[in-house]
Amino acid sequence: MLTTLLVSAPSLGIAILVGLLVGLVQAATSINEMTLSFIPKLIGIALGLIILGSWQLHLMMDFTRSIFQKILGLFT
């Protein structure tokens, strides 16, 4: 559960933050376009994955290794 939270939290946090900022801009300018927030969220999440993707991958690889080691420990 902790690994899932650590891997998904940055992307979800970026999407929430970008969505909030776009919502504030939409409210201030009275632009009521529903699809306007999609592109900034997509760009924000892509940049977040570029910056944090290697850390997330290493975290998932370490978790997978530990699971396989625990499985091997059951049979020895």
JOLIN-V535259 format. One record per backbone hydrogen bond with DSSP energy under -1.0 kcal/mol. CO is the residue of the C=O (numbers start at 1). NH is the residue of the N-H. If there is no record, write none. Layout:
co = (CO	CO)
nh = (NH	NH)
This chain:
co = (1	2	3	4	5	8	9	10	11	12	13	14	15	16	17	18	19	20	21	22	23	24	25	26	35	37	38	39	40	41	42	43	44	45	46	47	48	49	52	53	54	55	56	57	58	59	60	61	62	63	64	65	66	67	68	69)
nh = (5	6	7	8	9	12	13	14	15	16	17	18	19	20	21	22	23	24	25	26	27	28	29	31	38	41	42	43	44	45	46	47	48	49	50	51	52	53	56	57	58	59	60	61	62	63	64	65	66	67	68	69	70	71	72	73)
